[in-house]
Amino acid sequence: MRITNLLTEETIVLDLKSREKTEVLAELADQLDRAGKLADKSAFTEAILAREEQSTTGIGDGIAIPHAKTAAVKEPAIAFGRSIEGVDYDSLDGQPAQLFFMIAASEGAADDHLEALSRLATFLMDEKFRVRILEAETKEEVLRAVSDKEDAEFGDEEEIIPEIDHSTADMPDDAAKDVRLLAVTACPTGIAHTYMAAEKLNERARARGLNIKVETNGSSGVKNRLTDAEIEAADAIIVAADTKVEMARFHGKPVIQTKVGKAIHDTDALLDQAIGEAVPTYRHDSGGRGDTEEVTEAFGGFYKHLMNGVSNMLPFVVGGGILIALSFFWGIEATDPTSEEYNRFAAMLSEIGGAQAFFLMVPVLAGFIASSIAERPGFAPGAVGGLIAITVTGVDEVSGGSGFLGGLIAGFLAGYVTLGVKKVFSYVPDWLEGLKPVLFYPVFSIAITGIIMMLINPPLTQLYTGVSAFLEGLGGTNQVIVGLLLGAMMAIDMGGPINKAAYTFGIAMLSAENFTFIAAIMAAGMVPPLGLAIATTLFKNKFTRQEREAGKTAYVLGACFITESAIPFAAADPARVIPSIVTGAALAGGLSMLFDIGLRAPHGGVFVIGLVEEGSLLGILLYILAILAGAIVAALMVGLLKKKNPAAA
């Protein structure tokens, strides 16, 4: 795809009126919105500003490339703005910016769109191209300059960018230095800075006769990947990245770690450092940044580690739970060999879902929490600790151990124990390096984690069973209050940490064979998108045409229990939308608990409503009533609180 398919006359502003950075961003976002490229201008602007908070997109030489990849973009596009006087943009070189290219990439952007956006970034490294853009008198001249540059570089064919090959095989032998350099570039969105840094490193290295190859970690994936042989032969490696890249492969090599902006703005100094003699040796055990910083980061990432475990556990929970629920289609006692309702196929489904998938749930949770903290060496001790949590009870007549609670503790325990073991063995001689991951790490990490879990799991089991018994014993008003609270938590951040905390609690209770909590949580989670979908139908004059179209999709996504589909509506008008959906979701959760609805399936929305515990028609109808009541209340509140939208048509 050519750049001129994304940059059009409708998205060009030759004379920006804005004189401040935030005003420039707002003016270009307005231009994209007027051109019909955005589904939600407010959400897109927030994404642009969030990217600026990570690091400035003012790369120097009078150029700024604000960019974002977000669902708020309807159609990938580029907006161009020019300020002859210049704007203070906090650029890397401290100089005013004159040329602004705002890149809007959609979440589902195809590779050819992303490659075209990246191509523009590399073109801006050419001073002659920049001057031609700066001196253009009409929009047509701007587009012609871009088109001519593409033709000169790639010909007339509409093809995606080929992988950048920064090897120097085509250089004269007497031009190449003996130093062999490698580099990796990456920025948070992987659209602009990644490729600009690669182009600048390549350009300056060639000009100086240096042998270099650059790997880019962009939105469309890793290109020009460094091979093991190249890494082994390299004299120095530059990692210019503002986001996480694969670093374990560089263990023991001279590595310079810096920001991607330095590779763009201070390229020669970076190359001078790489060919010098003071490049530090990278040790992966310490993340190349010092052991203290790695441990600090690990503790600071509690939520990230937890979600890594939960996300990898969910397939076992969802698959196992639905299989168990399906087994009841043949009867409530269809899995009992002594019952007249016994069905062999139903028993197999129950066995696969319960005795197998659900049994693995906690060990998998613990294993992936630990591997998030300590990488691959953490998985085995985490999984073993999780297994101990559900099998070693130490309490008479209690099975299942400390369950979900024990799994969480085992995962974090194993992760930090493994970090400690890695720290201790970072001092062994180099000739023992190969034994660390296959012998030292697993033996000591598993042993230490296992011993601690064997000691603490009995009291954890008592605590876990006590909490479960207390919650199961709640009745009447108390149970409804819990439902109201869980329902509100599901809606307040729509898939964020609070939502996930409520859902994780529901899974914990599901594993303890209490099915009412997960039923309330699923009902509440369906309400935000369903309520907003109903609101767009009943109150058309309160929503834009794009929002009404999104409302149609929200019907389907809400019915499937995808709460996140309400986010665009909430982002556009949080003060009115969030209180409305929280109220509706709380009502749905409270009613579900009041009706004492139980559900063995932890996900699925309308597709599992028929699996309401015991499959009673009354239970199914009451569950649907709880969901609809919450959705209607949310819709009515949104309709009453929102003002008439002048853009509605």
C-alpha positions as semicolon CSV with decimal commas, in nm:
position;residue;x (nm);y (nm);z (nm)
1;M;0,000;0,000;0,000
2;R;0,125;0,349;-0,088
3;I;0,149;0,629;0,167
4;T;-0,081;0,845;-0,047
5;N;-0,360;0,596;0,021
6;L;-0,337;0,705;0,385
7;L;-0,235;1,070;0,345
8;T;-0,499;1,259;0,146
9;E;-0,597;1,621;0,083
10;E;-0,873;1,583;0,347
11;T;-0,612;1,506;0,616
12;I;-0,365;1,788;0,534
13;V;-0,342;2,125;0,712
14;L;-0,086;2,346;0,535
15;D;-0,104;2,629;0,788
16;L;-0,159;2,516;1,146
17;K;-0,331;2,771;1,366
18;S;-0,205;2,614;1,688
19;R;0,102;2,747;1,868
20;E;0,134;2,492;2,149
21;K;0,200;2,119;2,146
22;T;-0,133;2,001;2,287
23;E;-0,320;2,239;2,055
24;V;-0,136;2,097;1,753
25;L;-0,233;1,743;1,857
26;A;-0,598;1,847;1,900
27;E;-0,605;2,030;1,565
28;L;-0,466;1,730;1,375
29;A;-0,705;1,493;1,555
30;D;-0,993;1,722;1,451
31;Q;-0,872;1,702;1,091
32;L;-0,872;1,322;1,102
33;D;-1,217;1,321;1,260
34;R;-1,360;1,554;0,996
35;A;-1,217;1,324;0,730
36;G;-1,414;1,035;0,883
37;K;-1,105;0,841;0,995
38;L;-1,188;0,819;1,367
39;A;-1,457;0,625;1,550
40;D;-1,397;0,812;1,876
41;K;-1,199;1,137;1,865
42;S;-1,174;1,170;2,243
43;A;-1,036;0,819;2,291
44;F;-0,792;0,870;2,004
45;T;-0,667;1,198;2,151
46;E;-0,618;1,027;2,488
47;A;-0,411;0,756;2,317
48;I;-0,199;1,019;2,141
49;L;-0,135;1,203;2,469
50;A;-0,057;0,875;2,648
51;R;0,208;0,801;2,385
52;E;0,361;1,147;2,439
53;E;0,386;1,078;2,813
54;Q;0,603;0,773;2,741
55;S;0,854;0,980;2,538
56;T;0,832;1,276;2,306
57;T;0,757;1,208;1,939
58;G;0,943;1,523;1,844
59;I;1,247;1,353;1,689
60;G;1,438;1,668;1,599
61;D;1,527;1,832;1,266
62;G;1,190;2,009;1,281
63;I;0,988;1,684;1,269
64;A;0,724;1,544;1,502
65;I;0,543;1,215;1,447
66;P;0,268;1,177;1,708
67;H;0,110;0,835;1,670
68;A;-0,122;0,585;1,831
69;K;-0,261;0,241;1,758
70;T;-0,610;0,216;1,905
71;A;-0,962;0,086;1,846
72;A;-1,072;0,451;1,834
73;V;-0,938;0,463;1,477
74;K;-1,198;0,365;1,220
75;E;-0,963;0,362;0,921
76;P;-0,580;0,387;0,923
77;A;-0,470;0,733;0,813
78;I;-0,202;1,001;0,828
79;A;-0,268;1,367;0,903
80;F;-0,007;1,626;0,803
81;G;0,024;1,971;0,953
82;R;0,282;2,245;0,892
83;S;0,386;2,545;1,099
84;I;0,641;2,768;0,925
85;E;0,706;2,960;1,249
86;G;0,755;2,636;1,442
87;V;0,607;2,505;1,769
88;D;0,785;2,419;2,093
89;Y;0,728;2,042;2,094
90;D;0,983;1,921;2,355
91;S;1,180;1,773;2,066
92;L;1,491;1,566;2,128
93;D;1,716;1,837;1,984
94;G;1,538;2,116;2,174
95;Q;1,443;2,293;1,850
96;P;1,089;2,391;1,736
97;A;0,897;2,146;1,519
98;Q;0,758;2,255;1,182
99;L;0,641;1,934;1,015
100;F;0,384;1,720;1,196
101;F;0,275;1,379;1,072
102;M;0,003;1,229;1,294
103;I;-0,025;0,855;1,239
104;A;-0,357;0,689;1,326
105;A;-0,339;0,307;1,319
106;S;-0,637;0,088;1,401
107;E;-0,614;-0,214;1,633
108;G;-0,675;-0,449;1,345
109;A;-0,458;-0,265;1,092
110;A;-0,329;-0,494;0,819
111;D;0,045;-0,538;0,774
112;D;0,046;-0,335;0,451
113;H;-0,106;-0,037;0,637
114;L;0,156;-0,061;0,910
115;E;0,438;-0,096;0,659
116;A;0,320;0,213;0,469
117;L;0,309;0,412;0,794
118;S;0,659;0,293;0,878
119;R;0,782;0,379;0,530
120;L;0,690;0,743;0,584
121;A;0,899;0,749;0,901
122;T;1,208;0,638;0,709
123;F;1,147;0,893;0,432
124;L;1,162;1,175;0,686
125;M;1,527;1,094;0,747
126;D;1,600;1,243;0,401
127;E;1,674;1,617;0,436
128;K;1,590;1,692;0,070
129;F;1,249;1,531;0,116
130;R;1,183;1,738;0,430
131;V;1,278;2,061;0,252
132;R;1,046;1,982;-0,037
133;I;0,757;1,924;0,204
134;L;0,838;2,244;0,393
135;E;0,840;2,452;0,074
136;A;0,527;2,301;-0,084
137;E;0,265;2,567;-0,161
138;T;-0,036;2,341;-0,207
139;K;-0,170;2,014;-0,073
140;E;-0,118;1,862;-0,417
141;E;0,253;1,944;-0,398
142;V;0,281;1,771;-0,062
143;L;0,119;1,456;-0,201
144;R;0,334;1,474;-0,514
145;A;0,651;1,495;-0,303
146;V;0,548;1,183;-0,110
147;S;0,452;0,997;-0,429
148;D;0,777;1,089;-0,604
149;K;0,978;0,972;-0,304
150;E;0,799;0,636;-0,306
151;D;0,856;0,596;-0,679
152;A;1,224;0,678;-0,638
153;E;1,271;0,431;-0,356
154;F;1,039;0,147;-0,455
155;G;0,919;0,205;-0,809
156;D;0,560;0,237;-0,923
157;E;0,436;-0,092;-0,774
158;E;0,200;-0,080;-0,477
159;E;0,389;-0,320;-0,260
160;I;0,459;-0,340;0,107
161;I;0,802;-0,249;0,235
162;P;1,050;-0,533;0,196
163;E;1,229;-0,640;0,508
164;I;1,513;-0,399;0,584
165;D;1,844;-0,570;0,522
166;H;2,112;-0,370;0,697
167;S;2,393;-0,611;0,615
168;T;2,685;-0,466;0,423
169;A;2,741;-0,742;0,170
170;D;2,718;-0,489;-0,114
171;M;2,987;-0,260;0,031
172;P;3,339;-0,251;-0,110
173;D;3,573;-0,465;0,096
174;D;3,800;-0,171;0,178
175;A;3,503;0,031;0,312
176;A;3,399;-0,210;0,586
177;K;3,561;-0,195;0,926
178;D;3,661;-0,504;1,119
179;V;3,403;-0,428;1,389
180;R;3,080;-0,622;1,341
181;L;2,779;-0,443;1,487
182;L;2,421;-0,554;1,548
183;A;2,128;-0,342;1,662
184;V;1,766;-0,379;1,773
185;T;1,514;-0,093;1,758
186;A;1,170;-0,080;1,920
187;C;0,925;0,184;2,040
188;P;0,600;0,136;2,239
189;T;0,370;0,142;1,934
190;G;0,619;0,007;1,681
191;I;0,503;0,235;1,402
192;A;0,737;0,529;1,354
193;H;1,040;0,555;1,582
194;T;1,129;0,187;1,542
195;Y;1,193;0,226;1,168
196;M;1,337;0,576;1,184
197;A;1,601;0,459;1,431
198;A;1,682;0,160;1,210
199;E;1,714;0,381;0,903
200;K;1,938;0,633;1,081
201;L;2,167;0,363;1,222
202;N;2,193;0,205;0,880
203;E;2,256;0,537;0,705
204;R;2,530;0,658;0,940
205;A;2,697;0,318;0,964
206;R;2,721;0,292;0,586
207;A;2,854;0,646;0,561
208;R;3,130;0,550;0,806
209;G;3,202;0,213;0,646
210;L;3,076;0,011;0,941
211;N;2,927;-0,336;0,912
212;I;2,584;-0,334;1,081
213;K;2,257;-0,526;1,077
214;V;1,944;-0,386;1,244
215;E;1,644;-0,585;1,370
216;T;1,317;-0,393;1,397
217;N;1,049;-0,487;1,654
218;G;0,747;-0,312;1,501
219;S;0,369;-0,343;1,503
220;S;0,377;-0,588;1,214
221;G;0,626;-0,813;1,392
222;V;1,000;-0,865;1,410
223;K;1,179;-0,796;1,082
224;N;1,537;-0,875;0,987
225;R;1,572;-1,094;1,297
226;L;1,923;-1,143;1,429
227;T;2,039;-1,503;1,403
228;D;2,226;-1,694;1,672
229;A;2,534;-1,708;1,448
230;E;2,528;-1,331;1,393
231;I;2,492;-1,265;1,765
232;E;2,780;-1,499;1,842
233;A;3,004;-1,322;1,588
234;A;2,906;-0,967;1,686
235;D;3,161;-0,738;1,850
236;A;2,892;-0,510;1,996
237;I;2,512;-0,490;2,004
238;I;2,303;-0,173;2,030
239;V;1,954;-0,212;2,181
240;A;1,768;0,116;2,119
241;A;1,426;0,046;2,268
242;D;1,155;0,213;2,474
243;T;0,973;-0,116;2,523
244;K;1,060;-0,476;2,612
245;V;1,261;-0,677;2,359
246;E;1,401;-1,030;2,372
247;M;1,726;-0,992;2,568
248;A;1,819;-1,342;2,687
249;R;1,990;-1,415;2,353
250;F;2,248;-1,140;2,422
251;H;2,379;-1,289;2,746
252;G;2,758;-1,253;2,765
253;K;2,783;-1,011;2,471
254;P;2,887;-0,642;2,478
255;V;2,554;-0,459;2,476
256;I;2,458;-0,091;2,482
257;Q;2,102;-0,031;2,606
258;T;1,952;0,309;2,531
259;K;1,633;0,483;2,427
260;V;1,515;0,465;2,067
261;G;1,536;0,845;2,042
262;K;1,914;0,838;2,092
263;A;1,952;0,617;1,785
264;I;1,766;0,880;1,583
265;H;1,909;1,201;1,725
266;D;2,258;1,105;1,846
267;T;2,348;0,824;1,608
268;D;2,718;0,896;1,564
269;A;2,782;0,912;1,938
270;L;2,608;0,577;1,976
271;L;2,817;0,421;1,701
272;D;3,134;0,569;1,853
273;Q;3,047;0,402;2,182
274;A;2,977;0,070;2,007
275;I;3,315;0,058;1,832
276;G;3,497;0,171;2,145
277;E;3,635;-0,051;2,417
278;A;3,403;0,042;2,704
279;V;3,088;-0,149;2,606
280;P;2,953;-0,334;2,914
281;T;2,897;-0,709;2,902
282;Y;2,528;-0,795;2,930
283;R;2,424;-1,045;3,199
284;H;2,068;-1,162;3,150
285;D;2,028;-1,273;3,512
286;S;2,035;-0,907;3,610
287;G;1,843;-0,782;3,311
288;G;2,146;-0,578;3,214
289;R;2,038;-0,308;3,458
290;G;2,159;-0,437;3,792
291;D;2,008;-0,703;4,015
292;T;1,844;-0,454;4,249
293;E;1,648;-0,290;3,969
294;E;1,525;-0,624;3,839
295;V;1,394;-0,730;4,180
296;T;1,234;-0,387;4,233
297;E;1,060;-0,408;3,895
298;A;0,941;-0,760;3,971
299;F;0,777;-0,652;4,296
300;G;0,629;-0,344;4,129
301;G;0,463;-0,556;3,864
302;F;0,227;-0,745;4,096
303;Y;-0,077;-0,693;3,876
304;K;0,111;-0,786;3,559
305;H;0,233;-1,113;3,713
306;L;-0,113;-1,196;3,846
307;M;-0,277;-1,133;3,508
308;N;-0,016;-1,346;3,333
309;G;-0,123;-1,635;3,554
310;V;-0,496;-1,567;3,522
311;S;-0,490;-1,529;3,143
312;N;-0,305;-1,858;3,097
313;M;-0,535;-2,030;3,345
314;L;-0,859;-1,913;3,180
315;P;-0,865;-2,177;2,900
316;F;-0,868;-2,448;3,167
317;V;-1,138;-2,267;3,364
318;V;-1,364;-2,186;3,070
319;G;-1,317;-2,515;2,886
320;G;-1,345;-2,726;3,199
321;G;-1,640;-2,533;3,341
322;I;-1,846;-2,549;3,023
323;L;-1,774;-2,921;2,979
324;I;-1,894;-2,986;3,334
325;A;-2,207;-2,779;3,271
326;L;-2,276;-2,962;2,944
327;S;-2,268;-3,294;3,126
328;F;-2,587;-3,193;3,310
329;F;-2,786;-3,190;2,987
330;W;-2,828;-3,565;3,038
331;G;-2,957;-3,515;3,391
332;I;-2,842;-3,387;3,727
333;E;-2,714;-3,734;3,824
334;A;-2,599;-3,834;3,476
335;T;-2,237;-3,861;3,593
336;D;-2,316;-4,094;3,884
337;P;-2,266;-4,462;3,783
338;T;-2,516;-4,574;4,048
339;S;-2,796;-4,354;3,916
340;E;-3,060;-4,450;3,658
341;E;-2,976;-4,123;3,476
342;Y;-2,612;-4,232;3,426
343;N;-2,476;-4,156;3,080
344;R;-2,125;-4,261;2,981
345;F;-2,068;-3,960;2,752
346;A;-2,186;-3,716;3,021
347;A;-1,952;-3,882;3,270
348;M;-1,662;-3,841;3,028
349;L;-1,736;-3,470;2,985
350;S;-1,749;-3,425;3,361
351;E;-1,426;-3,619;3,409
352;I;-1,240;-3,415;3,144
353;G;-1,372;-3,084;3,270
354;G;-1,353;-3,144;3,644
355;A;-1,097;-3,407;3,732
356;Q;-0,855;-3,300;3,457
357;A;-0,896;-2,938;3,336
358;F;-1,002;-2,798;3,675
359;F;-0,732;-3,000;3,849
360;L;-0,465;-2,828;3,636
361;M;-0,613;-2,482;3,692
362;V;-0,421;-2,385;4,008
363;P;-0,082;-2,535;3,908
364;V;-0,102;-2,352;3,574
365;L;-0,195;-2,028;3,750
366;A;0,101;-2,057;3,987
367;G;0,340;-2,165;3,713
368;F;0,269;-1,868;3,489
369;I;0,276;-1,617;3,776
370;A;0,622;-1,747;3,865
371;S;0,742;-1,743;3,502
372;S;0,624;-1,383;3,468
373;I;0,849;-1,292;3,762
374;A;1,153;-1,511;3,692
375;E;1,099;-1,603;3,325
376;R;1,119;-1,967;3,214
377;P;1,310;-2,100;3,521
378;G;1,020;-1,993;3,740
379;F;0,756;-2,210;3,572
380;A;0,851;-2,552;3,716
381;P;0,873;-2,445;4,083
382;G;0,554;-2,242;4,040
383;A;0,361;-2,538;3,896
384;V;0,492;-2,771;4,169
385;G;0,398;-2,519;4,437
386;G;0,050;-2,487;4,287
387;L;0,011;-2,865;4,284
388;I;0,108;-2,883;4,651
389;A;-0,148;-2,611;4,726
390;I;-0,436;-2,831;4,604
391;T;-0,312;-3,174;4,720
392;V;-0,138;-3,132;5,057
393;T;-0,406;-3,024;5,303
394;G;-0,287;-3,132;5,647
395;V;-0,649;-3,094;5,759
396;D;-0,871;-3,394;5,829
397;E;-1,170;-3,450;5,601
398;V;-1,072;-3,158;5,377
399;S;-0,984;-3,207;5,010
400;G;-0,866;-2,947;4,763
401;G;-0,611;-2,788;4,993
402;S;-0,583;-2,411;4,994
403;G;-0,712;-2,391;4,637
404;F;-0,693;-2,065;4,451
405;L;-0,547;-1,874;4,749
406;G;-0,264;-2,124;4,785
407;G;-0,199;-2,112;4,411
408;L;-0,154;-1,735;4,419
409;I;0,089;-1,757;4,710
410;A;0,277;-2,046;4,548
411;G;0,317;-1,854;4,222
412;F;0,463;-1,541;4,380
413;L;0,671;-1,745;4,625
414;A;0,822;-1,957;4,346
415;G;0,891;-1,651;4,131
416;Y;1,088;-1,465;4,396
417;V;1,261;-1,779;4,522
418;T;1,379;-1,842;4,166
419;L;1,505;-1,483;4,137
420;G;1,702;-1,543;4,454
421;V;1,845;-1,871;4,323
422;K;1,942;-1,702;3,996
423;K;2,114;-1,427;4,194
424;V;2,314;-1,678;4,400
425;F;2,425;-1,875;4,094
426;S;2,515;-1,564;3,894
427;Y;2,859;-1,591;4,057
428;V;2,944;-1,943;3,934
429;P;3,230;-1,976;3,684
430;D;3,148;-1,938;3,314
431;W;3,224;-2,306;3,246
432;L;2,922;-2,397;3,463
433;E;2,691;-2,157;3,278
434;G;2,519;-2,435;3,082
435;L;2,423;-2,624;3,398
436;K;2,232;-2,337;3,558
437;P;1,899;-2,366;3,366
438;V;1,895;-2,747;3,351
439;L;2,028;-2,837;3,696
440;F;2,085;-2,563;3,952
441;Y;1,774;-2,351;3,893
442;P;1,511;-2,631;3,889
443;V;1,659;-2,836;4,173
444;F;1,700;-2,554;4,423
445;S;1,391;-2,355;4,320
446;I;1,159;-2,655;4,332
447;A;1,307;-2,778;4,660
448;I;1,284;-2,443;4,840
449;T;0,937;-2,361;4,706
450;G;0,809;-2,711;4,780
451;I;0,937;-2,719;5,138
452;I;0,786;-2,379;5,219
453;M;0,452;-2,474;5,062
454;M;0,443;-2,805;5,254
455;L;0,485;-2,609;5,577
456;I;0,240;-2,325;5,513
457;N;-0,033;-2,504;5,317
458;P;-0,215;-2,664;5,617
459;P;-0,286;-2,326;5,785
460;L;-0,366;-2,180;5,441
461;T;-0,615;-2,463;5,389
462;Q;-0,787;-2,382;5,718
463;L;-0,808;-2,014;5,622
464;Y;-0,937;-2,092;5,272
465;T;-1,204;-2,336;5,388
466;G;-1,309;-2,092;5,663
467;V;-1,355;-1,805;5,415
468;S;-1,542;-2,029;5,173
469;A;-1,772;-2,155;5,449
470;F;-1,841;-1,799;5,562
471;L;-1,932;-1,685;5,211
472;E;-2,145;-1,992;5,148
473;G;-2,324;-1,925;5,475
474;L;-2,424;-1,575;5,375
475;G;-2,792;-1,546;5,310
476;G;-3,064;-1,294;5,243
477;T;-2,953;-0,933;5,266
478;N;-2,583;-1,012;5,315
479;Q;-2,573;-1,223;5,001
480;V;-2,744;-0,951;4,798
481;I;-2,493;-0,693;4,923
482;V;-2,207;-0,913;4,802
483;G;-2,381;-0,940;4,464
484;L;-2,423;-0,563;4,443
485;L;-2,054;-0,510;4,522
486;L;-1,930;-0,768;4,273
487;G;-2,163;-0,630;4,007
488;A;-2,035;-0,276;4,054
489;M;-1,675;-0,399;4,038
490;M;-1,741;-0,567;3,703
491;A;-1,857;-0,238;3,548
492;I;-1,644;0,030;3,707
493;D;-1,340;-0,023;3,483
494;M;-1,479;-0,270;3,225
495;G;-1,199;-0,525;3,199
496;G;-0,944;-0,338;3,410
497;P;-0,787;-0,439;3,743
498;I;-1,108;-0,401;3,949
499;N;-1,310;-0,599;3,696
500;K;-1,045;-0,872;3,690
501;A;-1,032;-0,883;4,069
502;A;-1,406;-0,954;4,083
503;Y;-1,382;-1,218;3,809
504;T;-1,083;-1,383;3,976
505;F;-1,280;-1,401;4,302
506;G;-1,566;-1,569;4,114
507;I;-1,329;-1,830;3,972
508;A;-1,189;-1,897;4,319
509;M;-1,541;-1,961;4,450
510;L;-1,617;-2,175;4,144
511;S;-1,317;-2,395;4,224
512;A;-1,458;-2,424;4,579
513;E;-1,785;-2,546;4,422
514;N;-1,985;-2,236;4,504
515;F;-2,162;-2,142;4,181
516;T;-2,368;-1,839;4,280
517;F;-2,085;-1,587;4,276
518;I;-1,973;-1,654;3,919
519;A;-2,337;-1,636;3,806
520;A;-2,374;-1,288;3,959
521;I;-2,042;-1,178;3,809
522;M;-2,132;-1,295;3,457
523;A;-2,473;-1,129;3,472
524;A;-2,317;-0,802;3,583
525;G;-2,044;-0,821;3,319
526;M;-2,301;-0,847;3,040
527;V;-2,489;-0,535;3,152
528;P;-2,255;-0,247;3,045
529;P;-2,248;-0,326;2,671
530;L;-2,611;-0,442;2,664
531;G;-2,729;-0,132;2,852
532;L;-2,541;0,101;2,617
533;A;-2,668;-0,088;2,313
534;I;-3,026;-0,043;2,434
535;A;-2,956;0,325;2,505
536;T;-2,835;0,385;2,148
537;T;-3,161;0,231;2,025
538;L;-3,398;0,419;2,258
539;F;-3,220;0,755;2,267
540;K;-3,087;0,802;1,915
541;N;-3,053;1,180;1,953
542;K;-2,805;1,135;2,239
543;F;-2,548;0,952;2,026
544;T;-2,354;1,014;1,705
545;R;-2,409;0,796;1,402
546;Q;-2,081;0,613;1,475
547;E;-2,190;0,544;1,832
548;R;-2,524;0,408;1,715
549;E;-2,341;0,174;1,478
550;A;-2,115;0,065;1,763
551;G;-2,429;0,002;1,969
552;K;-2,538;-0,269;1,726
553;T;-2,210;-0,450;1,782
554;A;-2,245;-0,403;2,159
555;Y;-2,563;-0,615;2,154
556;V;-2,363;-0,912;2,029
557;L;-2,052;-0,855;2,241
558;G;-2,256;-0,794;2,556
559;A;-2,452;-1,112;2,500
560;C;-2,118;-1,293;2,478
561;F;-2,002;-1,148;2,816
562;I;-1,738;-0,914;2,667
563;T;-1,758;-0,619;2,905
564;E;-1,471;-0,435;2,734
565;S;-1,697;-0,345;2,439
566;A;-1,846;-0,067;2,657
567;I;-1,513;0,115;2,688
568;P;-1,548;0,348;2,383
569;F;-1,882;0,480;2,516
570;A;-1,739;0,533;2,864
571;A;-1,427;0,704;2,730
572;A;-1,638;0,951;2,532
573;D;-1,857;1,051;2,830
574;P;-1,729;0,893;3,154
575;A;-1,915;1,124;3,395
576;R;-2,254;1,003;3,270
577;V;-2,187;0,657;3,132
578;I;-1,984;0,501;3,415
579;P;-2,233;0,576;3,699
580;S;-2,513;0,441;3,478
581;I;-2,351;0,110;3,391
582;V;-2,219;0,060;3,746
583;T;-2,574;0,100;3,880
584;G;-2,717;-0,141;3,625
585;A;-2,443;-0,400;3,677
586;A;-2,478;-0,381;4,056
587;L;-2,853;-0,439;4,020
588;A;-2,796;-0,745;3,799
589;G;-2,542;-0,891;4,043
590;G;-2,769;-0,827;4,341
591;L;-3,075;-0,981;4,174
592;S;-2,878;-1,288;4,067
593;M;-2,773;-1,346;4,427
594;L;-3,125;-1,271;4,554
595;F;-3,265;-1,535;4,317
596;D;-2,990;-1,775;4,436
597;I;-2,883;-1,849;4,077
598;G;-2,597;-2,095;4,037
599;L;-2,391;-2,142;3,719
600;R;-2,111;-2,390;3,664
601;A;-1,981;-2,224;3,346
602;P;-1,743;-1,931;3,409
603;H;-1,784;-1,772;3,065
604;G;-2,002;-1,781;2,756
605;G;-2,283;-1,532;2,818
606;V;-2,614;-1,626;2,653
607;F;-2,464;-1,949;2,523
608;V;-2,449;-2,095;2,874
609;I;-2,763;-1,945;3,028
610;G;-2,936;-2,276;2,964
611;L;-2,680;-2,436;3,194
612;V;-2,803;-2,252;3,504
613;E;-2,764;-2,494;3,793
614;E;-3,013;-2,777;3,776
615;G;-3,136;-2,641;3,442
616;S;-3,472;-2,533;3,585
617;L;-3,689;-2,316;3,360
618;L;-3,767;-2,084;3,651
619;G;-3,396;-2,040;3,727
620;I;-3,320;-1,958;3,362
621;L;-3,601;-1,704;3,343
622;L;-3,498;-1,538;3,669
623;Y;-3,137;-1,515;3,547
624;I;-3,247;-1,351;3,222
625;L;-3,466;-1,115;3,425
626;A;-3,166;-1,010;3,638
627;I;-2,958;-0,932;3,328
628;L;-3,236;-0,745;3,147
629;A;-3,328;-0,545;3,457
630;G;-2,970;-0,429;3,498
631;A;-2,932;-0,347;3,127
632;I;-3,258;-0,150;3,112
633;V;-3,175;0,051;3,424
634;A;-2,833;0,132;3,278
635;A;-2,990;0,234;2,946
636;L;-3,250;0,459;3,108
637;M;-2,990;0,630;3,325
638;V;-2,766;0,692;3,025
639;G;-3,061;0,832;2,831
640;L;-3,162;1,064;3,114
641;L;-2,812;1,185;3,199
642;K;-2,667;1,237;2,852
643;K;-2,738;1,560;2,670
644;K;-2,862;1,574;2,313
645;N;-2,566;1,533;2,080
646;P;-2,549;1,802;1,809
647;A;-2,357;1,559;1,589
648;A;-2,642;1,306;1,597
649;A;-2,788;1,263;1,249
